[in-house]
């Protein structure tokens, strides 16, 4: 299990790549967008530079050694020798279906697939491969290289051997894990997405402001960040896609996305990665943040 493949160079794929490279694995990070790979490399370099301040109790990693272990590629064929492939692409079933068919053709027969999805059932993903027993859910939390625990999902056909190899891999990078059964959203996101969506409804209905909602969760419950800041961290586009998946799978109106969330996603206000969400953020190489667009999009309406 030395060679790790990672598909998708967004926030999650970047964190997963860094986690395994810091753990001594050779990593191939694949994305069709060369600019996404460049941003991923920059983010890893910046994180490693700040690591002594952010993670003072960890043994500092050698930035050059970590980067030497990561191959940044736009060619899926470079995943051919991977022992374990972690997928982190957009939360759309049509995209995942085509990707896993391609991975099944490219990768060695014994390779395992770790599905890092927010809500799509793992059994559905496994069904389009010829190795259903070797497909397992590996739901890393954001930021993946810092969170101590991974939600591991056992699909209908996932074998005991696949679970044990996955557990061994995670233990090797000092990560705990909890195994849960396959269900849309699993444990974490069935609860979290409802919470985030309801917080957005509170803003939409003018019950409280962005700052007030987040402060209440931080100061009353001791959460490290409020639900709206959490939505920004995840990405509002990902939150919306996850709610759509939950709504589709359960046919339960409690998962209906707030109209404000849809409007913000349509406006391109996706959170930290775009510099604007419910809060404003600095984006490396991007324009200085401004509250004007976010304020307009989050202004309560009767919609």
C-alpha positions as CSV (number, residue, x, y, z in Angstrom):
1,X,0.0,0.0,0.0
2,X,2.9,2.4,-0.7
3,X,1.4,4.1,-3.8
4,X,-1.6,6.3,-3.3
5,X,-3.6,7.7,-6.2
6,X,-5.7,10.8,-5.5
7,X,-8.3,12.1,-8.1
8,X,-9.4,15.7,-7.9
9,X,-7.1,18.6,-6.9
10,X,-9.7,20.6,-5.0
11,X,-9.6,21.3,-1.3
12,X,-10.2,17.7,-0.3
13,X,-7.9,16.1,-2.8
14,X,-5.1,18.5,-1.9
15,X,-5.5,17.7,1.8
16,X,-5.6,13.9,1.2
17,X,-2.5,14.1,-1.0
18,X,-0.6,16.1,1.7
19,X,-1.7,13.7,4.4
20,X,-0.4,10.6,2.6
21,X,2.8,12.3,1.4
22,X,3.6,13.5,4.9
23,X,3.0,9.9,6.0
24,X,5.8,8.7,3.6
25,X,3.7,7.4,0.7
26,X,4.3,8.1,-3.0
27,X,1.3,10.0,-4.2
28,X,-0.1,10.7,-7.7
29,X,-2.5,13.6,-7.7
30,X,-4.6,13.7,-10.9
31,X,-6.8,16.5,-12.2
32,X,-7.9,17.4,-15.7
33,X,-7.2,21.1,-14.9
34,X,-3.5,22.0,-14.8
35,X,-4.4,25.3,-12.9
36,X,-6.1,23.3,-10.2
37,X,-2.9,21.2,-9.8
38,X,-0.8,24.4,-9.6
39,X,-3.2,25.8,-6.9
40,X,-2.9,22.5,-5.0
41,X,0.9,22.6,-5.1
42,X,0.8,26.2,-3.9
43,X,-1.6,25.4,-1.1
44,X,0.6,22.5,0.1
45,X,3.7,24.6,0.1
46,X,2.0,27.3,2.1
47,X,0.5,24.9,4.6
48,X,3.9,23.2,5.2
49,X,5.5,26.6,5.7
50,X,3.0,27.5,8.4
51,X,2.9,24.0,9.9
52,X,5.3,24.8,12.8
53,X,2.9,27.6,13.9
54,X,-0.4,25.7,13.2
55,X,0.7,22.3,14.4
56,X,3.4,23.0,17.1
57,X,3.1,19.6,18.7
58,X,3.7,17.6,15.4
59,X,7.1,16.6,14.2
60,X,7.7,19.1,11.4
61,X,7.7,17.6,7.9
62,X,10.4,18.4,5.4
63,X,8.5,20.5,2.7
64,X,10.9,19.4,0.0
65,X,10.6,15.7,0.9
66,X,6.8,16.0,1.0
67,X,6.6,17.6,-2.4
68,X,9.1,15.1,-3.9
69,X,6.6,12.3,-3.0
70,X,3.7,14.0,-4.9
71,X,3.4,13.7,-8.7
72,X,1.0,16.3,-10.1
73,X,-0.6,14.9,-13.3
74,X,-3.3,15.6,-15.8
75,X,-3.1,12.0,-17.0
76,X,-5.4,9.3,-15.4
77,X,-3.1,6.6,-16.8
78,X,-0.6,7.7,-14.2
79,X,-2.8,6.0,-11.6
80,X,-2.2,2.5,-13.2
81,X,0.3,1.4,-10.5
82,X,-1.6,2.8,-7.5
83,X,-2.4,0.4,-4.6
84,X,-5.2,2.6,-3.2
85,X,-7.1,5.4,-5.1
86,X,-9.0,8.1,-3.2
87,X,-11.6,9.9,-5.4
88,X,-12.6,13.5,-4.5
89,X,-14.3,14.9,-7.5
90,X,-17.5,16.9,-7.8
91,X,-20.6,15.5,-6.0
92,X,-22.4,14.6,-9.3
93,X,-23.4,11.0,-10.0
94,X,-22.9,11.3,-13.8
95,X,-19.3,12.5,-13.3
96,X,-18.5,9.8,-10.7
97,X,-20.0,7.0,-12.8
98,X,-17.8,7.8,-15.8
99,X,-14.7,8.3,-13.6
100,X,-15.1,4.9,-11.8
101,X,-15.6,3.1,-15.1
102,X,-12.4,4.6,-16.3
103,X,-10.5,3.9,-13.1
104,X,-11.7,0.3,-13.3
105,X,-10.1,0.0,-16.7
106,X,-6.8,1.8,-15.8
107,X,-6.0,0.5,-12.3
108,X,-4.5,-2.9,-11.3
109,X,-7.0,-5.6,-10.5
110,X,-5.9,-5.7,-6.8
111,X,-6.2,-1.9,-6.3
112,X,-8.7,-0.6,-3.8
113,X,-11.0,2.4,-4.4
114,X,-11.7,4.8,-1.5
115,X,-14.8,7.0,-2.3
116,X,-14.5,10.4,-0.6
117,X,-18.0,11.6,-1.3
118,X,-20.3,13.7,0.8
119,X,-23.5,11.9,0.3
120,X,-23.6,9.5,-2.7
121,X,-24.1,5.9,-1.6
122,X,-20.9,3.8,-1.9
123,X,-22.8,0.8,-3.1
124,X,-24.0,2.8,-6.1
125,X,-20.4,3.7,-6.9
126,X,-19.2,0.1,-6.5
127,X,-21.9,-1.1,-8.9
128,X,-20.2,0.4,-12.0
129,X,-16.9,-1.3,-11.3
130,X,-15.8,-4.9,-11.7
131,X,-14.4,-4.9,-8.2
132,X,-17.3,-4.1,-5.9
133,X,-15.7,-5.8,-2.9
134,X,-12.7,-3.6,-3.2
135,X,-14.7,-0.3,-3.0
136,X,-15.0,1.4,0.4
137,X,-16.2,4.8,1.6
138,X,-13.3,7.0,3.0
139,X,-15.1,10.1,4.1
140,X,-12.2,12.5,5.1
141,X,-13.2,15.7,6.9
142,X,-11.9,19.1,5.8
143,X,-9.1,19.9,6.2
144,X,-8.1,16.2,5.5
145,X,-4.5,16.5,6.6
146,X,-5.5,17.8,10.0
147,X,-8.6,16.0,11.1
148,X,-7.9,13.0,13.3
149,X,-10.7,10.6,12.3
150,X,-12.1,9.3,9.1
151,X,-15.6,8.0,8.5
152,X,-15.3,4.6,6.8
153,X,-18.3,3.3,5.0
154,X,-18.9,-0.4,4.3
155,X,-20.9,-0.8,1.1
156,X,-23.0,-3.9,0.4
157,X,-20.2,-5.8,-1.2
158,X,-17.2,-4.4,0.7
159,X,-15.1,-7.3,2.0
160,X,-13.5,-7.7,5.4
161,X,-10.1,-7.7,3.7
162,X,-10.8,-4.3,2.1
163,X,-11.8,-2.9,5.4
164,X,-8.7,-4.2,7.1
165,X,-6.4,-2.9,4.4
166,X,-8.1,0.5,4.6
167,X,-7.8,0.5,8.4
168,X,-4.1,-0.4,8.1
169,X,-3.5,2.4,5.6
170,X,-5.2,5.0,7.9
171,X,-3.3,3.8,11.0
172,X,-0.1,4.2,9.1
173,X,-0.8,8.0,8.7
174,X,-1.9,8.2,12.4
175,X,-5.6,8.5,11.6
176,X,-8.4,6.9,13.6
177,X,-11.5,5.6,11.8
178,X,-15.1,4.6,12.6
179,X,-16.9,2.1,10.3
180,X,-20.6,2.8,9.5
181,X,-23.1,1.2,7.2
182,X,-23.9,2.5,3.8
183,X,-26.6,5.2,3.6
184,X,-26.9,8.4,1.7
185,X,-24.9,11.0,3.7
186,X,-23.7,8.3,6.1
187,X,-23.7,9.5,9.7
188,X,-21.9,12.8,9.6
189,X,-23.5,14.5,6.6
190,X,-27.0,13.3,7.2
191,X,-26.8,15.4,10.4
192,X,-24.4,18.2,9.3
193,X,-26.2,19.1,6.1
194,X,-29.5,19.5,7.9
195,X,-27.8,21.8,10.4
196,X,-26.1,23.9,7.8
197,X,-29.3,24.2,5.7
198,X,-31.4,25.2,8.7
199,X,-28.8,27.8,9.7
200,X,-29.1,29.2,6.1
201,X,-32.9,29.2,6.5
202,X,-32.5,31.3,9.7
203,X,-30.5,33.9,7.8
204,X,-33.0,33.7,4.8
205,X,-35.9,34.4,7.2
206,X,-34.0,37.3,8.9
207,X,-34.1,35.6,12.3
208,X,-30.5,36.5,12.9
209,X,-27.4,37.8,11.1
210,X,-24.5,35.7,9.8
211,X,-22.3,36.8,12.7
212,X,-25.0,36.2,15.3
213,X,-25.8,32.7,14.1
214,X,-22.2,31.6,14.1
215,X,-21.5,33.3,17.5
216,X,-24.3,31.4,19.1
217,X,-22.9,28.0,18.0
218,X,-19.4,29.0,19.0
219,X,-20.2,30.6,22.4
220,X,-23.2,28.5,23.5
221,X,-22.1,25.1,22.3
222,X,-18.3,25.5,22.1
223,X,-18.1,24.7,18.4
224,X,-14.8,25.8,16.9
225,X,-16.7,27.5,14.1
226,X,-20.4,28.3,13.4
227,X,-22.5,26.5,10.8
228,X,-22.3,29.3,8.2
229,X,-18.5,29.5,8.4
230,X,-18.5,25.7,8.2
231,X,-20.6,25.8,5.0
232,X,-18.1,28.3,3.6
233,X,-15.2,25.9,4.4
234,X,-17.0,22.9,2.8
235,X,-18.0,25.0,-0.2
236,X,-21.6,26.2,-0.8
237,X,-21.7,24.4,-4.1
238,X,-20.8,21.1,-2.4
239,X,-23.4,21.7,0.4
240,X,-26.1,22.3,-2.3
241,X,-25.1,19.2,-4.3
242,X,-25.1,17.1,-1.1
243,X,-28.6,18.3,-0.1
244,X,-29.8,17.5,-3.6
245,X,-28.4,14.0,-3.3
246,X,-30.1,13.5,0.1
247,X,-33.4,14.9,-1.1
248,X,-33.3,12.6,-4.2
249,X,-32.4,9.5,-2.2
250,X,-34.8,9.9,0.7
251,X,-37.6,11.9,-1.0
252,X,-37.9,13.7,2.3
253,X,-38.7,17.5,2.2
254,X,-36.5,18.1,5.3
255,X,-33.6,18.0,2.9
256,X,-34.9,20.7,0.5
257,X,-32.2,23.2,0.0
258,X,-32.8,26.8,1.1
259,X,-33.5,29.2,-1.8
260,X,-30.8,31.5,-0.4
261,X,-28.2,28.7,-0.8
262,X,-29.2,28.2,-4.4
263,X,-29.0,31.9,-5.1
264,X,-25.5,32.2,-3.6
265,X,-24.2,29.2,-5.6
266,X,-25.7,30.7,-8.8
267,X,-24.0,34.0,-7.9
268,X,-20.6,32.2,-7.7
269,X,-20.3,32.8,-3.9
270,X,-19.0,29.4,-3.0
271,X,-17.2,30.2,0.3
272,X,-13.5,30.1,1.1
273,X,-12.4,28.8,-2.3
274,X,-13.9,31.8,-4.2
275,X,-13.2,34.4,-1.5
276,X,-16.9,35.1,-0.8
277,X,-19.6,33.1,0.9
278,X,-21.4,34.0,4.1
279,X,-18.1,35.5,5.2
280,X,-15.2,37.1,3.1
281,X,-11.8,35.5,2.7
282,X,-8.4,36.2,1.2
283,X,-7.7,34.0,-1.8
284,X,-4.1,33.6,-2.8
285,X,-3.5,35.4,-6.1
286,X,-7.1,36.6,-6.2
287,X,-8.7,40.0,-5.7
288,X,-9.2,41.5,-2.2
289,X,-12.4,40.3,-0.6
290,X,-15.4,42.6,-0.5
291,X,-18.6,42.2,1.4
292,X,-20.8,43.9,-1.3
293,X,-21.6,40.8,-3.4
294,X,-22.2,38.6,-0.3
295,X,-24.4,41.2,1.3
296,X,-26.5,41.4,-1.8
297,X,-26.9,37.7,-2.1
298,X,-27.7,37.0,1.5
299,X,-30.2,39.8,1.8
300,X,-33.4,38.2,3.0
301,X,-36.3,38.0,0.5
302,X,-39.7,36.4,0.4
303,X,-38.6,33.9,-2.1
